[in-house]
Every structure is written in structure tokens, then in C-alpha cells.
Amino acid sequence: MTPLAAQERMASLATTLSSIETVLNLPAMREAIVDLEAQASAPDLWDDQDRAQQVTSRLSFVQGEVRRVENLRRRFDDLPILYELADDEGDAGALADADKELESMQAAIDELEVRTLLSGEYDSREALITIRAEAGGVDAADWAEMLLRMYSRYCERHNWSLEVYETSYAEEAGIKSATFAVKAPYAYGTLSVEQGTHRLVRISPFDNQGRRQTSFAGVEVIPVIAQAESIDIPEDDLRVDVYRSSGPGGQGVNTTDSAVRLTHIPTGVVVSCQNERSQLQNRATAMAVLQAKLLERRRQEDRAKMDALKGDSTGSWGNQMRSYVLHPYQMVKDLRTEEETGNTAAVLDGEIDAFIEAGIRWRKQQSA
């Protein structure tokens, strides 16, 4: 890279980094750390385990965000020195190292800039995600399970906690549906762009004639609700079914009627939970999921009314949002953002950051 090009890149990055620091409001974040540390050191903190987990999780997240920005600032301030030393010594290797660090800084700042775009009302929340097999028979069930693994691997890569609440296994292979929580700050804002229909094209491993098969799976992403937002659900509006958990699990899970299915009779919304040994714990978790789904349903109805008043006739951007082609060529392409890659194996192993970042930027442009 020429010295002039490097200077122009650094000038652009300096502006972006300063803007990020302003948007994130580092002084306010440092004050929040002091307050959260005081709460975390309270002797009675763990008397309420849910609150304790919220406090410690929030503290860890804010500390990590501040460290991330401070480290980027230190690295950026060192960049001109790297170029100056390389120029003084006339060392091509040192110049290459400086260029490599500049490219790394560009990627890191771009990623952090996407984080500042998550300013929606619920973006900072944890996420509840449901994956359902749609058209395509056994291939669709297998595809739904592949998506569950993809998001699990994505969460592992980011050190995000993932808890599966319920899995409904298909008869031959794969899953009919799965519901899981991603317990990390901004999980909803980040993963909400994954909502919609995901399409897979491949040679079916379940077809004796080796024919190409197209299958579909739907992804629903909703925010975890705060306790103050909980919806009052009359007992008369609920049907409660208990049953024995199915699929992989410990002896205590599979031999007792601990799984719980809740049906909200007025709306027909059904949720299940089978991850706990206790029927009471499963019922409490299922109720939290049901309340989140009903709150999201209310939000969507309110949004539809506003769109009707504004004359908004656009369709849902979530439908048919991404295509994964494994045959006759290899490509994953997002139909909204045009983001694509030929490395399908990496995507299915959870490397979906580029698609998520492009989706967040696209969503911001649509709402501008």
C-alpha cells in the first residue's frame, strides 16, 4: 500500500472510530461499570438468582465493550508509528506488517460500527429463536437441524450462552422444530435479521435416486421480555398438557412426565419446554416463552395497523431471505443484501458474521 493510500485509510478510520466512541458514550459506560460492580458485590445478590445473573452478565458485557474500544484506540494510535518505523528503516517486511495491521483494524472497526446500529427498542435484549421445518419433507427436517447446528456454532464462536428449551424430533431424521434462548446482550438486535425462510438446494441424502431437492425452514426471532412487560394470561385462556420428553436426554428426563406444552386458546399459540427435570421449572420457562411470543404478536399487530394508516404495502422482508445452494454449485446468498459466499461449509459451521452485519446495515438503510 502506498503511503498516501495508508494515510487516507487511517484518516477515514479515525473519523469512524471517533464517531463510534461518541455513540457508545464511554464515560457513561464506565459509570455503569462502577454501579454494576457495586451491585455485584452486594452480599445478598444471589438471593435472587435471576437478578444476579442479569447483573453479572450485564457487567461482563459492558466491561468487554469498554475494553474492546480502548484496545482498538490503542492499536489505532500505534499505527502511524508502525508506518513511520517501516519508512525510516526502508524495511519492506515491516511495511507489510503495518499494512496487515491496518487491514485488521479496518475489519475490527467495521464490526464495531455495526454494533452502534443496534439502537432499536428491543435490540439490547436476549433472543428467543424458533426453527421450524417447512416444505420439503424429511429434507426440510434435516435442514432445520442443520440450521440449529449453524446457530449453535455461531454462538460458540462468540462465547454466547445458548439454552435449548424444546426440540421436536422428526420421525426419519432431523427435527420438526426447536426453540432456544441466546443469553447475551444485544442477541436479539444481532440475530433478528436472521428471521425468515431459509432455502436449501442439494442432492438429497434421503433420495435413493440421488435427485436434487429444495427444502425450506423458517426462523423466528423474538426478544426476551423484561419482567415488567409480562402479560397477564388468565388460567381459563390456557390449556396445559404434560408429557414424557422425547429424544436424547438423561434417564430422569425421559422417564417422567416432566415436559410441558402450553396452548393459548384465544390465539392458538403453542409453546413447549422439556429441558428441565422438573415439571414446574418447565412450566415456568414455557410461560416466559409464551408471554414473549404474545408480546411480539401484539407488537406486530400494532405495527400492521400503523403501516395500514401510512399506506405501507411492502411485504415482509423476512420471507425467502437466504438461499443455500450445495448443488450444482456452492453458494450462500442473501436475497435482501446481495451478500454471498462460495464457502458453504464455513457458513453452515456458524461463520455467518458477514451476513448478519450486512443484514443489520441493510435494515438500518430501510428504516432511514
C-alpha positions as CSV (number, residue, x, y, z in Angstrom):
1,M,0.0,0.0,0.0
2,T,1.4,3.4,-0.9
3,P,2.0,5.9,1.9
4,L,-0.7,8.2,0.6
5,A,-3.3,5.4,0.5
6,A,-2.4,4.4,4.0
7,Q,-2.8,7.9,5.3
8,E,-6.2,8.2,3.6
9,R,-7.4,4.9,5.1
10,M,-6.2,6.0,8.6
11,A,-7.9,9.3,8.3
12,S,-11.2,7.6,7.4
13,L,-10.8,5.1,10.2
14,A,-10.0,7.9,12.7
15,T,-13.3,9.6,11.9
16,T,-15.2,6.3,12.1
17,L,-13.6,5.4,15.4
18,S,-14.3,8.8,17.0
19,S,-17.9,8.5,15.9
20,I,-18.2,5.1,17.5
21,E,-16.7,6.3,20.7
22,T,-19.3,9.2,20.8
23,V,-22.2,6.9,20.0
24,L,-21.2,4.3,22.6
25,N,-20.7,7.1,25.2
26,L,-17.7,5.5,27.0
27,P,-17.9,7.8,30.1
28,A,-21.5,6.6,30.7
29,M,-20.4,3.0,30.2
30,R,-17.6,3.4,32.8
31,E,-20.1,4.9,35.2
32,A,-22.4,1.9,34.5
33,I,-19.5,-0.5,35.3
34,V,-19.0,1.2,38.7
35,D,-22.7,0.9,39.5
36,L,-22.9,-2.8,38.4
37,E,-19.7,-3.7,40.3
38,A,-21.4,-2.2,43.4
39,Q,-24.5,-4.4,42.8
40,A,-22.4,-7.4,42.1
41,S,-20.6,-7.1,45.4
42,A,-23.8,-6.9,47.5
43,P,-23.8,-9.8,49.9
44,D,-27.5,-10.7,49.2
45,L,-27.1,-10.6,45.4
46,W,-27.5,-14.3,44.9
47,D,-30.7,-14.5,47.0
48,D,-32.4,-13.7,43.7
49,Q,-30.5,-15.9,41.1
50,D,-32.3,-14.4,38.1
51,R,-31.3,-10.9,39.0
52,A,-27.8,-11.9,40.0
53,Q,-27.3,-13.5,36.5
54,Q,-28.6,-10.4,34.9
55,V,-26.3,-8.1,36.9
56,T,-23.2,-10.3,36.3
57,S,-24.0,-10.8,32.6
58,R,-24.5,-7.1,32.1
59,L,-21.3,-6.2,34.0
60,S,-19.3,-8.7,31.9
61,F,-20.7,-7.3,28.7
62,V,-20.1,-3.6,29.4
63,Q,-16.6,-4.3,30.7
64,G,-15.9,-6.2,27.5
65,E,-17.3,-3.4,25.3
66,V,-15.1,-0.8,27.0
67,R,-12.0,-3.0,26.8
68,R,-12.8,-3.6,23.1
69,V,-13.0,0.1,22.3
70,E,-10.0,1.0,24.4
71,N,-7.9,-1.7,22.8
72,L,-8.9,-0.5,19.3
73,R,-8.0,3.0,20.2
74,R,-4.5,1.9,21.5
75,R,-3.9,-0.1,18.3
76,F,-5.0,2.7,16.1
77,D,-2.8,5.2,17.9
78,D,0.2,2.9,17.3
79,L,-0.5,2.6,13.5
80,P,1.3,5.8,12.5
81,I,4.3,4.7,14.5
82,L,4.5,1.4,12.7
83,Y,4.4,3.1,9.3
84,E,7.0,5.7,10.4
85,L,9.4,3.0,11.6
86,A,8.9,1.0,8.4
87,D,9.6,4.1,6.3
88,D,12.7,5.1,8.3
89,E,14.2,1.7,8.1
90,G,13.2,1.1,4.5
91,D,12.0,-2.4,5.6
92,A,9.5,-4.0,3.1
93,G,8.6,-6.7,5.7
94,A,7.8,-4.0,8.4
95,L,5.7,-2.1,5.8
96,A,3.8,-5.3,5.0
97,D,3.2,-5.9,8.7
98,A,1.9,-2.3,9.1
99,D,-0.4,-2.8,6.1
100,K,-1.7,-6.1,7.6
101,E,-2.4,-4.3,10.9
102,L,-4.3,-1.6,9.1
103,E,-6.5,-4.2,7.3
104,S,-7.1,-5.9,10.7
105,M,-8.1,-2.5,12.2
106,Q,-10.4,-1.8,9.3
107,A,-12.3,-5.1,9.9
108,A,-12.4,-4.6,13.7
109,I,-13.8,-1.0,13.4
110,D,-16.3,-2.1,10.7
111,E,-17.6,-4.8,13.0
112,L,-17.8,-2.4,16.0
113,E,-19.6,0.2,13.8
114,V,-22.3,-2.4,13.1
115,R,-22.8,-2.7,16.9
116,T,-23.7,1.0,17.1
117,L,-26.5,0.4,14.6
118,L,-28.4,-1.7,17.2
119,S,-30.4,1.1,18.6
120,G,-33.9,-0.3,18.4
121,E,-36.2,-0.5,21.4
122,Y,-35.5,-4.2,22.0
123,D,-32.1,-4.6,20.3
124,S,-30.2,-4.9,23.6
125,R,-32.3,-7.9,24.7
126,E,-31.6,-11.6,24.8
127,A,-33.2,-13.6,22.0
128,L,-35.7,-16.4,21.7
129,I,-35.3,-18.3,18.5
130,T,-37.6,-21.0,17.0
131,I,-36.6,-23.0,13.9
132,R,-39.3,-25.0,12.1
133,A,-39.1,-27.4,9.2
134,E,-41.3,-26.2,6.3
135,A,-41.8,-27.6,2.8
136,G,-39.6,-30.4,1.8
137,G,-40.5,-33.4,3.9
138,V,-37.6,-35.3,5.5
139,D,-35.1,-33.0,3.8
140,A,-36.7,-30.0,5.4
141,A,-36.5,-31.6,8.9
142,D,-32.8,-32.4,8.3
143,W,-32.3,-28.8,7.1
144,A,-33.9,-27.4,10.2
145,E,-31.5,-29.4,12.3
146,M,-28.6,-28.1,10.2
147,L,-29.7,-24.6,10.9
148,L,-29.9,-25.3,14.6
149,R,-26.3,-26.5,14.5
150,M,-25.3,-23.4,12.5
151,Y,-26.6,-21.0,15.1
152,S,-25.2,-23.1,17.9
153,R,-21.7,-22.9,16.3
154,Y,-22.2,-19.1,15.8
155,C,-23.0,-18.7,19.5
156,E,-20.0,-20.8,20.5
157,R,-17.7,-18.7,18.3
158,H,-18.9,-15.6,20.1
159,N,-19.0,-17.2,23.6
160,W,-22.7,-16.6,23.8
161,S,-24.8,-18.9,26.1
162,L,-27.4,-20.9,24.3
163,E,-30.1,-22.9,26.1
164,V,-32.4,-25.3,24.2
165,Y,-35.9,-25.2,25.6
166,E,-37.7,-27.7,23.4
167,T,-36.9,-30.0,20.4
168,S,-39.5,-31.9,18.5
169,Y,-37.7,-34.7,16.5
170,A,-38.9,-35.8,13.1
171,E,-39.7,-39.5,12.5
172,E,-37.0,-40.3,10.0
173,A,-34.3,-37.7,10.5
174,G,-33.8,-34.1,11.7
175,I,-36.3,-32.0,13.7
176,K,-39.8,-30.7,13.2
177,S,-38.9,-27.6,15.4
178,A,-36.7,-26.3,18.1
179,T,-36.9,-23.4,20.5
180,F,-33.8,-22.0,22.2
181,A,-32.7,-18.9,24.0
182,V,-29.5,-16.9,23.2
183,K,-28.5,-15.4,26.5
184,A,-26.2,-12.5,25.6
185,P,-26.7,-8.7,25.5
186,Y,-27.8,-7.5,22.0
187,A,-28.5,-11.1,20.9
188,Y,-32.0,-10.0,19.7
189,G,-30.7,-6.9,17.8
190,T,-28.0,-9.0,16.2
191,L,-29.9,-12.2,15.3
192,S,-33.3,-10.6,14.4
193,V,-32.0,-10.1,10.9
194,E,-32.0,-13.9,10.6
195,Q,-35.7,-14.1,10.8
196,G,-37.4,-15.5,7.7
197,T,-37.4,-18.5,5.4
198,H,-34.0,-20.2,4.6
199,R,-33.9,-22.3,1.4
200,L,-31.6,-25.2,0.8
201,V,-30.8,-26.8,-2.6
202,R,-28.8,-30.0,-2.6
203,I,-28.6,-33.6,-3.7
204,S,-30.9,-35.3,-1.2
205,P,-29.2,-37.9,1.1
206,F,-32.6,-39.4,1.6
207,D,-33.4,-40.0,-2.1
208,N,-32.3,-43.4,-3.5
209,Q,-32.1,-41.9,-7.0
210,G,-29.8,-39.0,-5.9
211,R,-32.1,-36.3,-7.2
212,R,-31.7,-32.6,-6.3
213,Q,-34.1,-31.4,-3.6
214,T,-35.2,-28.0,-2.5
215,S,-36.3,-27.6,1.1
216,F,-37.3,-24.8,3.4
217,A,-37.0,-24.0,7.1
218,G,-38.4,-20.9,8.9
219,V,-36.6,-19.0,11.6
220,E,-38.5,-16.8,14.1
221,V,-36.6,-14.4,16.4
222,I,-38.2,-12.5,19.2
223,P,-36.8,-10.6,22.2
224,V,-36.9,-11.9,25.7
225,I,-39.3,-9.8,27.7
226,A,-38.5,-7.9,30.8
227,Q,-40.4,-8.8,34.0
228,A,-42.2,-5.5,34.0
229,E,-43.6,-6.3,30.5
230,S,-45.1,-9.6,31.4
231,I,-48.6,-10.2,30.0
232,D,-51.4,-11.3,32.4
233,I,-52.7,-14.6,30.9
234,P,-55.9,-15.8,32.6
235,E,-55.8,-19.5,33.5
236,D,-59.0,-20.0,31.5
237,D,-57.1,-19.0,28.4
238,L,-54.6,-21.8,28.8
239,R,-54.6,-25.5,28.0
240,V,-51.7,-27.3,29.8
241,D,-50.5,-30.7,28.6
242,V,-47.8,-32.7,30.3
243,Y,-46.0,-35.5,28.6
244,R,-42.8,-37.5,28.5
245,S,-39.8,-35.8,26.9
246,S,-38.5,-37.4,23.7
247,G,-35.1,-37.6,22.0
248,P,-31.7,-37.5,23.6
249,G,-31.7,-36.9,27.3
250,G,-30.9,-38.3,30.7
251,Q,-32.9,-41.0,32.4
252,G,-34.7,-38.6,34.6
253,V,-35.8,-36.5,31.6
254,N,-37.1,-39.4,29.5
255,T,-38.9,-41.5,32.1
256,T,-41.1,-38.9,33.8
257,D,-44.0,-36.7,32.5
258,S,-41.9,-33.5,33.0
259,A,-42.3,-31.8,29.6
260,V,-45.0,-29.1,29.4
261,R,-47.0,-27.8,26.5
262,L,-49.0,-24.6,26.8
263,T,-51.7,-23.6,24.4
264,H,-53.0,-20.1,24.4
265,I,-56.6,-20.8,23.4
266,P,-57.6,-17.3,22.1
267,T,-54.7,-17.1,19.7
268,G,-53.7,-20.7,19.2
269,V,-50.1,-20.0,20.1
270,V,-48.4,-23.2,21.4
271,V,-45.1,-23.4,23.2
272,S,-43.3,-26.4,24.8
273,C,-40.4,-26.9,27.2
274,Q,-38.7,-30.1,28.1
275,N,-35.1,-29.2,29.1
276,E,-35.6,-29.3,32.8
277,R,-36.3,-32.4,35.0
278,S,-39.0,-30.6,37.0
279,Q,-42.4,-30.1,35.5
280,L,-42.7,-26.8,37.5
281,Q,-39.5,-25.5,36.0
282,N,-40.6,-26.4,32.5
283,R,-43.9,-24.7,33.0
284,A,-42.3,-21.5,34.2
285,T,-39.9,-21.5,31.2
286,A,-42.8,-22.3,28.8
287,M,-44.8,-19.4,30.3
288,A,-42.0,-17.0,29.8
289,V,-41.7,-18.1,26.2
290,L,-45.4,-17.8,25.7
291,Q,-45.5,-14.3,27.1
292,A,-42.6,-13.2,24.8
293,K,-44.5,-14.6,21.8
294,L,-47.8,-12.9,22.7
295,L,-46.0,-9.6,23.3
296,E,-44.3,-9.9,19.9
297,R,-47.7,-10.8,18.3
298,R,-49.1,-7.6,19.9
299,R,-46.2,-5.5,18.6
300,Q,-46.7,-7.0,15.1
301,E,-50.4,-6.2,15.2
302,D,-49.7,-2.6,16.3
303,R,-47.1,-2.3,13.5
304,A,-49.5,-3.6,10.9
305,K,-52.1,-1.0,12.0
306,M,-49.6,1.8,11.7
307,D,-48.4,0.5,8.3
308,A,-52.1,0.4,7.1
309,L,-52.6,4.0,8.3
310,K,-49.4,5.0,6.4
311,G,-50.4,3.1,3.3
312,D,-47.4,0.8,3.6
313,S,-47.9,-2.0,1.1
314,T,-44.5,-3.6,1.3
315,G,-44.3,-7.3,2.0
316,S,-42.4,-8.9,4.8
317,W,-38.6,-8.8,4.1
318,G,-38.2,-12.0,6.2
319,N,-39.7,-14.4,3.6
320,Q,-37.3,-16.2,1.4
321,M,-34.4,-14.2,2.9
322,R,-31.4,-16.5,2.1
323,S,-30.6,-19.3,-0.3
324,Y,-28.0,-22.0,0.4
325,V,-27.1,-23.9,-2.7
326,L,-24.9,-27.0,-2.4
327,H,-25.5,-28.4,-5.9
328,P,-24.9,-28.0,-8.8
329,Y,-22.6,-25.2,-7.4
330,Q,-21.6,-24.0,-4.0
331,M,-23.1,-20.6,-2.9
332,V,-24.9,-18.9,0.0
333,K,-26.7,-15.7,-1.0
334,D,-28.8,-13.3,1.0
335,L,-31.7,-12.2,-1.2
336,R,-32.1,-8.8,0.6
337,T,-28.5,-7.6,0.9
338,E,-26.9,-9.5,-2.1
339,E,-24.2,-10.7,0.4
340,E,-22.8,-14.0,-0.9
341,T,-20.0,-16.5,-0.5
342,G,-18.9,-19.8,-2.1
343,N,-17.7,-21.2,1.2
344,T,-20.8,-23.0,2.2
345,A,-19.1,-25.3,4.7
346,A,-17.9,-22.4,6.7
347,V,-21.4,-20.8,6.8
348,L,-23.0,-24.0,7.9
349,D,-20.3,-24.2,10.6
350,G,-21.5,-20.9,12.0
351,E,-19.4,-18.3,10.1
352,I,-22.4,-16.1,9.3
353,D,-21.0,-12.8,10.7
354,A,-20.7,-11.2,7.2
355,F,-24.4,-12.0,6.5
356,I,-25.5,-10.7,9.9
357,E,-23.5,-7.4,9.6
358,A,-24.8,-6.9,6.0
359,G,-28.4,-7.5,7.3
360,I,-28.1,-5.0,10.1
361,R,-26.7,-2.3,7.7
362,W,-29.5,-3.2,5.2
363,R,-32.2,-2.9,7.9
364,K,-30.8,0.5,9.0
365,Q,-31.0,1.8,5.4
366,Q,-34.6,0.5,5.1
367,S,-35.7,2.4,8.2
368,A,-33.8,5.6,7.3
